[in-house]
């Protein structure tokens, strides 16, 4: 029987004394791991809130907002799906079952997934178009691309449906190891392909047209004597930057590949659950303890490491010009200087964990929290 973390990890933690459950589940607490206190710093930038909307609490799931067609779409554990235009709520609709992943949109269609494995799609005005059963639990935002709505289920299936009718078009499926990380890793559109990371350390390019695998590359190789030690899952979204795609695996490595054919460009022994981001010069990755690393994009060599946010359930980094922004489990945003990683700005949200970061079309940072506040911010 296949199992996923953190549920299956509980017994192992009791028996083996492992201490990374809190890193896997940002809503959990651990008496053995104390978040690093926030210290003083030389403020060199500041966050400027542009608007804020209450979208609903996350409950047990992670939700990331989507920007498309000039609007922002968000979902919540309160089963709300919300459209926001210029900081104002345009419409809000309630799904008839528990939502479990963020909203995906291309501006014309808005799709969300549920814990029962249902995929629900609305049009841009909030009208329900269709609801289908895609399989098992959907923890990631669906991808909406090429006239399709594509859902990824927790058992590593990728299922595509016609966006207008809900008719199934194709299914991509692969086997998974006995023990995997329970994560909200999703699908990243890249031209006519979808990029997806999988358990076992694999990165795959899937054809949008027919669901076939165009190439498969190895981010990390499972190693170790036990099932827990052999976990090497790509548990966060890959990032496309120009002709490159970069990904990172838990208990594995950070790696960049040629987007066209999947050939390896470099690998680096930096492991992560939170994920990474890329700009023109660097790859930024948050490791399992909460340290943020900058790696040279051309060869993976280390540029800097910021370790003043250890054990704070730090999110994946977001590159914003001269700054790199991360959120943490206590509701703070932190701006790190791009060139050396030094702290230069801080912003307090509503006091709950930052669970979703994405970029709006106007360059604003979209921040969704566990208590349900969605805020757009710029850096001064």
ROKOLVEX-636302 format. One record per residue (C-alpha): residue number from 1; residue in three letters; x, y, z. Coordinates in steps of 0.1 Angstrom, whole numbers, plus 5000, padded with zeros to 4 digits. Example, Ala and Ser with C-alpha at 12.3 -4.5 7.8 and 13.67 -1.06 7.14 Angstrom:
<recs>
- resi | resn | px | py | pz
- 1 | Ala | 5123 | 4955 | 5078
- 2 | Ser | 5137 | 4989 | 5071
</recs>
This chain:
<recs>
- resi | resn | px | py | pz
- 1 | Unk | 5000 | 5000 | 5000
- 2 | Unk | 5013 | 5034 | 4991
- 3 | Unk | 5014 | 5061 | 5017
- 4 | Unk | 5021 | 5098 | 5017
- 5 | Unk | 5037 | 5121 | 5043
- 6 | Unk | 5030 | 5136 | 5068
- 7 | Unk | 5003 | 5111 | 5078
- 8 | Unk | 5025 | 5080 | 5073
- 9 | Unk | 5054 | 5098 | 5089
- 10 | Unk | 5039 | 5100 | 5123
- 11 | Unk | 5048 | 5065 | 5134
- 12 | Unk | 5083 | 5068 | 5119
- 13 | Unk | 5088 | 5100 | 5139
- 14 | Unk | 5078 | 5083 | 5171
- 15 | Unk | 5101 | 5054 | 5165
- 16 | Unk | 5130 | 5071 | 5148
- 17 | Unk | 5131 | 5105 | 5164
- 18 | Unk | 5131 | 5124 | 5131
- 19 | Unk | 5126 | 5161 | 5135
- 20 | Unk | 5113 | 5175 | 5101
- 21 | Unk | 5075 | 5170 | 5104
- 22 | Unk | 5071 | 5207 | 5111
- 23 | Unk | 5089 | 5215 | 5079
- 24 | Unk | 5066 | 5193 | 5059
- 25 | Unk | 5034 | 5206 | 5076
- 26 | Unk | 5034 | 5243 | 5082
- 27 | Unk | 5003 | 5241 | 5103
- 28 | Unk | 5019 | 5217 | 5127
- 29 | Unk | 5039 | 5226 | 5158
- 30 | Unk | 5068 | 5209 | 5174
- 31 | Unk | 5081 | 5214 | 5209
- 32 | Unk | 5116 | 5205 | 5197
- 33 | Unk | 5119 | 5231 | 5170
- 34 | Unk | 5117 | 5267 | 5180
- 35 | Unk | 5115 | 5293 | 5152
- 36 | Unk | 5144 | 5316 | 5150
- 37 | Unk | 5134 | 5349 | 5166
- 38 | Unk | 5133 | 5379 | 5143
- 39 | Unk | 5162 | 5402 | 5148
- 40 | Unk | 5169 | 5438 | 5138
- 41 | Unk | 5181 | 5448 | 5104
- 42 | Unk | 5190 | 5478 | 5083
- 43 | Unk | 5158 | 5486 | 5064
- 44 | Unk | 5165 | 5495 | 5028
- 45 | Unk | 5132 | 5487 | 5012
- 46 | Unk | 5095 | 5486 | 5023
- 47 | Unk | 5063 | 5468 | 5013
- 48 | Unk | 5035 | 5489 | 4999
- 49 | Unk | 5001 | 5473 | 5002
- 50 | Unk | 4979 | 5480 | 4971
- 51 | Unk | 4948 | 5462 | 4982
- 52 | Unk | 4935 | 5434 | 5005
- 53 | Unk | 4905 | 5411 | 5002
- 54 | Unk | 4892 | 5384 | 5026
- 55 | Unk | 4888 | 5352 | 5006
- 56 | Unk | 4883 | 5326 | 5033
- 57 | Unk | 4904 | 5305 | 5056
- 58 | Unk | 4927 | 5278 | 5042
- 59 | Unk | 4918 | 5252 | 5069
- 60 | Unk | 4940 | 5221 | 5063
- 61 | Unk | 4951 | 5230 | 5028
- 62 | Unk | 4974 | 5254 | 5009
- 63 | Unk | 4960 | 5278 | 4984
- 64 | Unk | 4978 | 5300 | 4959
- 65 | Unk | 4961 | 5328 | 4939
- 66 | Unk | 4962 | 5330 | 4902
- 67 | Unk | 4966 | 5361 | 4880
- 68 | Unk | 4952 | 5359 | 4845
- 69 | Unk | 4933 | 5381 | 4820
- 70 | Unk | 4939 | 5412 | 4841
- 71 | Unk | 4921 | 5397 | 4871
- 72 | Unk | 4931 | 5377 | 4902
- 73 | Unk | 4914 | 5344 | 4912
- 74 | Unk | 4915 | 5328 | 4946
- 75 | Unk | 4900 | 5298 | 4964
- 76 | Unk | 4898 | 5289 | 5000
- 77 | Unk | 4891 | 5261 | 5025
- 78 | Unk | 4857 | 5279 | 5031
- 79 | Unk | 4849 | 5266 | 4996
- 80 | Unk | 4849 | 5301 | 4982
- 81 | Unk | 4861 | 5310 | 4947
- 82 | Unk | 4867 | 5347 | 4942
- 83 | Unk | 4875 | 5370 | 4913
- 84 | Unk | 4892 | 5403 | 4921
- 85 | Unk | 4896 | 5432 | 4896
- 86 | Unk | 4918 | 5462 | 4905
- 87 | Unk | 4916 | 5453 | 4942
- 88 | Unk | 4878 | 5449 | 4942
- 89 | Unk | 4858 | 5417 | 4946
- 90 | Unk | 4839 | 5412 | 4913
- 91 | Unk | 4822 | 5380 | 4922
- 92 | Unk | 4823 | 5352 | 4948
- 93 | Unk | 4807 | 5317 | 4945
- 94 | Unk | 4807 | 5288 | 4968
- 95 | Unk | 4815 | 5252 | 4957
- 96 | Unk | 4793 | 5224 | 4969
- 97 | Unk | 4822 | 5204 | 4984
- 98 | Unk | 4854 | 5210 | 5002
- 99 | Unk | 4881 | 5227 | 4981
- 100 | Unk | 4917 | 5215 | 4986
- 101 | Unk | 4939 | 5234 | 4961
- 102 | Unk | 4943 | 5269 | 4947
- 103 | Unk | 4926 | 5284 | 4917
- 104 | Unk | 4939 | 5279 | 4881
- 105 | Unk | 4929 | 5303 | 4853
- 106 | Unk | 4937 | 5315 | 4818
- 107 | Unk | 4913 | 5345 | 4822
- 108 | Unk | 4884 | 5327 | 4804
- 109 | Unk | 4881 | 5297 | 4827
- 110 | Unk | 4886 | 5292 | 4864
- 111 | Unk | 4892 | 5257 | 4878
- 112 | Unk | 4895 | 5243 | 4914
- 113 | Unk | 4899 | 5209 | 4928
- 114 | Unk | 4884 | 5191 | 4958
- 115 | Unk | 4895 | 5167 | 4985
- 116 | Unk | 4872 | 5141 | 4969
- 117 | Unk | 4890 | 5143 | 4936
- 118 | Unk | 4864 | 5165 | 4918
- 119 | Unk | 4874 | 5191 | 4893
- 120 | Unk | 4851 | 5222 | 4891
- 121 | Unk | 4853 | 5248 | 4863
- 122 | Unk | 4836 | 5282 | 4861
- 123 | Unk | 4836 | 5308 | 4833
- 124 | Unk | 4851 | 5342 | 4838
- 125 | Unk | 4818 | 5356 | 4852
- 126 | Unk | 4816 | 5329 | 4879
- 127 | Unk | 4790 | 5307 | 4862
- 128 | Unk | 4795 | 5270 | 4869
- 129 | Unk | 4803 | 5252 | 4836
- 130 | Unk | 4809 | 5216 | 4847
- 131 | Unk | 4821 | 5193 | 4875
- 132 | Unk | 4838 | 5159 | 4869
- 133 | Unk | 4855 | 5133 | 4890
- 134 | Unk | 4892 | 5133 | 4882
- 135 | Unk | 4902 | 5106 | 4906
- 136 | Unk | 4918 | 5110 | 4940
- 137 | Unk | 4924 | 5142 | 4961
- 138 | Unk | 4935 | 5173 | 4942
- 139 | Unk | 4960 | 5194 | 4963
- 140 | Unk | 4973 | 5217 | 4936
- 141 | Unk | 4957 | 5244 | 4914
- 142 | Unk | 4947 | 5230 | 4881
- 143 | Unk | 4964 | 5242 | 4850
- 144 | Unk | 4943 | 5259 | 4824
- 145 | Unk | 4960 | 5260 | 4790
- 146 | Unk | 4955 | 5252 | 4753
- 147 | Unk | 4917 | 5249 | 4757
- 148 | Unk | 4921 | 5223 | 4785
- 149 | Unk | 4917 | 5221 | 4822
- 150 | Unk | 4944 | 5198 | 4836
- 151 | Unk | 4943 | 5184 | 4871
- 152 | Unk | 4970 | 5166 | 4890
- 153 | Unk | 4958 | 5141 | 4917
- 154 | Unk | 4977 | 5130 | 4948
- 155 | Unk | 4984 | 5096 | 4933
- 156 | Unk | 5005 | 5112 | 4905
- 157 | Unk | 4979 | 5111 | 4878
- 158 | Unk | 4975 | 5140 | 4854
- 159 | Unk | 4941 | 5142 | 4837
- 160 | Unk | 4930 | 5167 | 4810
- 161 | Unk | 4895 | 5178 | 4802
- 162 | Unk | 4881 | 5201 | 4775
- 163 | Unk | 4877 | 5235 | 4792
- 164 | Unk | 4843 | 5242 | 4776
- 165 | Unk | 4826 | 5208 | 4779
- 166 | Unk | 4844 | 5189 | 4807
- 167 | Unk | 4850 | 5159 | 4784
- 168 | Unk | 4881 | 5139 | 4793
- 169 | Unk | 4908 | 5143 | 4766
- 170 | Unk | 4937 | 5123 | 4780
- 171 | Unk | 4953 | 5107 | 4811
- 172 | Unk | 4990 | 5106 | 4820
- 173 | Unk | 4999 | 5082 | 4848
- 174 | Unk | 5030 | 5068 | 4864
- 175 | Unk | 5038 | 5046 | 4893
- 176 | Unk | 5050 | 5061 | 4926
- 177 | Unk | 5072 | 5048 | 4955
- 178 | Unk | 5058 | 5032 | 4986
- 179 | Unk | 5062 | 5064 | 5006
- 180 | Unk | 5058 | 5099 | 4993
- 181 | Unk | 5055 | 5135 | 5005
- 182 | Unk | 5020 | 5149 | 5007
- 183 | Unk | 5025 | 5181 | 4988
- 184 | Unk | 5006 | 5206 | 4966
- 185 | Unk | 5030 | 5203 | 4937
- 186 | Unk | 5012 | 5212 | 4905
- 187 | Unk | 5016 | 5216 | 4867
- 188 | Unk | 5035 | 5244 | 4850
- 189 | Unk | 5025 | 5253 | 4814
- 190 | Unk | 5055 | 5259 | 4790
- 191 | Unk | 5043 | 5265 | 4755
- 192 | Unk | 5027 | 5233 | 4742
- 193 | Unk | 5039 | 5213 | 4772
- 194 | Unk | 5032 | 5209 | 4809
- 195 | Unk | 5061 | 5204 | 4833
- 196 | Unk | 5055 | 5183 | 4863
- 197 | Unk | 5077 | 5170 | 4891
- 198 | Unk | 5070 | 5135 | 4906
- 199 | Unk | 5079 | 5113 | 4935
- 200 | Unk | 5112 | 5095 | 4929
- 201 | Unk | 5129 | 5127 | 4918
- 202 | Unk | 5116 | 5129 | 4883
- 203 | Unk | 5108 | 5159 | 4861
- 204 | Unk | 5086 | 5153 | 4831
- 205 | Unk | 5075 | 5173 | 4801
- 206 | Unk | 5040 | 5163 | 4790
- 207 | Unk | 5024 | 5172 | 4757
- 208 | Unk | 4993 | 5194 | 4761
- 209 | Unk | 4980 | 5179 | 4728
- 210 | Unk | 4978 | 5143 | 4738
- 211 | Unk | 4993 | 5137 | 4773
- 212 | Unk | 5024 | 5119 | 4761
- 213 | Unk | 5057 | 5122 | 4779
- 214 | Unk | 5081 | 5142 | 4757
- 215 | Unk | 5111 | 5138 | 4780
- 216 | Unk | 5119 | 5127 | 4815
- 217 | Unk | 5149 | 5139 | 4836
- 218 | Unk | 5162 | 5130 | 4870
- 219 | Unk | 5164 | 5158 | 4896
- 220 | Unk | 5174 | 5135 | 4924
- 221 | Unk | 5181 | 5097 | 4929
- 222 | Unk | 5165 | 5080 | 4959
- 223 | Unk | 5191 | 5068 | 4983
- 224 | Unk | 5191 | 5051 | 5018
- 225 | Unk | 5183 | 5020 | 5036
- 226 | Unk | 5147 | 5029 | 5047
- 227 | Unk | 5116 | 5041 | 5029
- 228 | Unk | 5119 | 5075 | 5046
- 229 | Unk | 5155 | 5079 | 5037
- 230 | Unk | 5147 | 5070 | 5000
- 231 | Unk | 5121 | 5097 | 4996
- 232 | Unk | 5134 | 5121 | 4969
- 233 | Unk | 5102 | 5138 | 4957
- 234 | Unk | 5099 | 5169 | 4936
- 235 | Unk | 5074 | 5184 | 4960
- 236 | Unk | 5072 | 5219 | 4946
- 237 | Unk | 5066 | 5234 | 4912
- 238 | Unk | 5094 | 5236 | 4887
- 239 | Unk | 5102 | 5271 | 4873
- 240 | Unk | 5107 | 5280 | 4837
- 241 | Unk | 5131 | 5308 | 4828
- 242 | Unk | 5139 | 5313 | 4791
- 243 | Unk | 5153 | 5281 | 4777
- 244 | Unk | 5158 | 5266 | 4811
- 245 | Unk | 5136 | 5248 | 4836
- 246 | Unk | 5148 | 5243 | 4872
- 247 | Unk | 5134 | 5221 | 4899
- 248 | Unk | 5143 | 5208 | 4934
- 249 | Unk | 5137 | 5176 | 4953
- 250 | Unk | 5131 | 5169 | 4990
- 251 | Unk | 5161 | 5149 | 5003
- 252 | Unk | 5176 | 5155 | 4969
- 253 | Unk | 5191 | 5182 | 4948
- 254 | Unk | 5184 | 5214 | 4930
- 255 | Unk | 5189 | 5211 | 4892
- 256 | Unk | 5184 | 5230 | 4860
- 257 | Unk | 5177 | 5214 | 4826
- 258 | Unk | 5174 | 5224 | 4789
- 259 | Unk | 5137 | 5231 | 4784
- 260 | Unk | 5136 | 5217 | 4748
- 261 | Unk | 5150 | 5183 | 4755
- 262 | Unk | 5155 | 5179 | 4792
- 263 | Unk | 5192 | 5175 | 4792
- 264 | Unk | 5209 | 5183 | 4825
- 265 | Unk | 5228 | 5216 | 4828
- 266 | Unk | 5239 | 5213 | 4864
- 267 | Unk | 5229 | 5199 | 4898
- 268 | Unk | 5236 | 5211 | 4933
- 269 | Unk | 5231 | 5194 | 4967
- 270 | Unk | 5205 | 5217 | 4981
- 271 | Unk | 5172 | 5200 | 4991
- 272 | Unk | 5138 | 5216 | 4996
- 273 | Unk | 5101 | 5211 | 5002
- 274 | Unk | 5092 | 5248 | 4998
- 275 | Unk | 5105 | 5254 | 4963
- 276 | Unk | 5125 | 5278 | 4942
- 277 | Unk | 5125 | 5308 | 4918
- 278 | Unk | 5148 | 5320 | 4891
- 279 | Unk | 5158 | 5353 | 4876
- 280 | Unk | 5183 | 5363 | 4849
- 281 | Unk | 5214 | 5355 | 4871
- 282 | Unk | 5205 | 5333 | 4900
- 283 | Unk | 5184 | 5304 | 4912
- 284 | Unk | 5169 | 5310 | 4947
- 285 | Unk | 5158 | 5280 | 4968
- 286 | Unk | 5146 | 5276 | 5004
- 287 | Unk | 5160 | 5245 | 5020
- 288 | Unk | 5142 | 5223 | 5045
- 289 | Unk | 5154 | 5242 | 5076
- 290 | Unk | 5144 | 5276 | 5062
- 291 | Unk | 5177 | 5289 | 5049
- 292 | Unk | 5175 | 5307 | 5016
- 293 | Unk | 5202 | 5300 | 4990
- 294 | Unk | 5212 | 5319 | 4959
- 295 | Unk | 5229 | 5297 | 4932
- 296 | Unk | 5245 | 5309 | 4900
- 297 | Unk | 5221 | 5301 | 4872
- 298 | Unk | 5248 | 5292 | 4848
- 299 | Unk | 5266 | 5265 | 4869
- 300 | Unk | 5249 | 5261 | 4903
- 301 | Unk | 5277 | 5275 | 4923
- 302 | Unk | 5268 | 5290 | 4957
- 303 | Unk | 5265 | 5328 | 4958
- 304 | Unk | 5250 | 5334 | 4993
- 305 | Unk | 5231 | 5317 | 5021
- 306 | Unk | 5207 | 5335 | 5044
- 307 | Unk | 5201 | 5315 | 5076
- 308 | Unk | 5184 | 5341 | 5099
- 309 | Unk | 5150 | 5326 | 5092
- 310 | Unk | 5156 | 5290 | 5102
- 311 | Unk | 5126 | 5269 | 5114
- 312 | Unk | 5101 | 5296 | 5105
- 313 | Unk | 5083 | 5275 | 5079
- 314 | Unk | 5097 | 5297 | 5051
- 315 | Unk | 5080 | 5297 | 5017
- 316 | Unk | 5096 | 5294 | 4983
- 317 | Unk | 5114 | 5326 | 4973
- 318 | Unk | 5100 | 5351 | 4948
- 319 | Unk | 5124 | 5372 | 4928
- 320 | Unk | 5113 | 5409 | 4926
- 321 | Unk | 5140 | 5430 | 4909
- 322 | Unk | 5167 | 5438 | 4934
- 323 | Unk | 5150 | 5418 | 4961
- 324 | Unk | 5140 | 5382 | 4969
- 325 | Unk | 5108 | 5378 | 4990
- 326 | Unk | 5098 | 5349 | 5012
- 327 | Unk | 5070 | 5345 | 5037
- 328 | Unk | 5070 | 5325 | 5069
- 329 | Unk | 5047 | 5305 | 5092
- 330 | Unk | 5040 | 5335 | 5115
- 331 | Unk | 5027 | 5358 | 5088
- 332 | Unk | 5058 | 5379 | 5080
- 333 | Unk | 5072 | 5387 | 5046
- 334 | Unk | 5110 | 5392 | 5044
- 335 | Unk | 5128 | 5410 | 5016
- 336 | Unk | 5164 | 5398 | 5010
- 337 | Unk | 5189 | 5417 | 4990
- 338 | Unk | 5195 | 5400 | 4956
- 339 | Unk | 5232 | 5404 | 4956
- 340 | Unk | 5241 | 5392 | 4991
- 341 | Unk | 5210 | 5379 | 5008
- 342 | Unk | 5210 | 5404 | 5036
- 343 | Unk | 5177 | 5413 | 5052
- 344 | Unk | 5163 | 5447 | 5039
- 345 | Unk | 5126 | 5447 | 5046
- 346 | Unk | 5098 | 5431 | 5066
- 347 | Unk | 5060 | 5432 | 5065
- 348 | Unk | 5035 | 5417 | 5090
- 349 | Unk | 5003 | 5403 | 5074
- 350 | Unk | 4974 | 5390 | 5096
- 351 | Unk | 4996 | 5369 | 5119
- 352 | Unk | 4988 | 5335 | 5103
- 353 | Unk | 5011 | 5315 | 5080
- 354 | Unk | 5018 | 5327 | 5046
- 355 | Unk | 5006 | 5298 | 5024
- 356 | Unk | 5006 | 5312 | 4988
- 357 | Unk | 5028 | 5336 | 4969
- 358 | Unk | 5025 | 5345 | 4932
- 359 | Unk | 5030 | 5374 | 4909
- 360 | Unk | 5003 | 5397 | 4894
- 361 | Unk | 5006 | 5410 | 4859
- 362 | Unk | 5014 | 5445 | 4872
- 363 | Unk | 5044 | 5432 | 4891
- 364 | Unk | 5027 | 5431 | 4925
- 365 | Unk | 5033 | 5402 | 4949
- 366 | Unk | 5001 | 5383 | 4957
- 367 | Unk | 5001 | 5369 | 4993
- 368 | Unk | 4975 | 5345 | 5006
- 369 | Unk | 4975 | 5336 | 5043
- 370 | Unk | 4960 | 5307 | 5063
- 371 | Unk | 4934 | 5329 | 5079
- 372 | Unk | 4922 | 5340 | 5044
- 373 | Unk | 4937 | 5374 | 5037
- 374 | Unk | 4948 | 5380 | 5001
- 375 | Unk | 4969 | 5411 | 4997
- 376 | Unk | 4987 | 5426 | 4967
- 377 | Unk | 5020 | 5444 | 4976
- 378 | Unk | 5048 | 5462 | 4959
- 379 | Unk | 5083 | 5470 | 4970
- 380 | Unk | 5093 | 5506 | 4974
</recs>
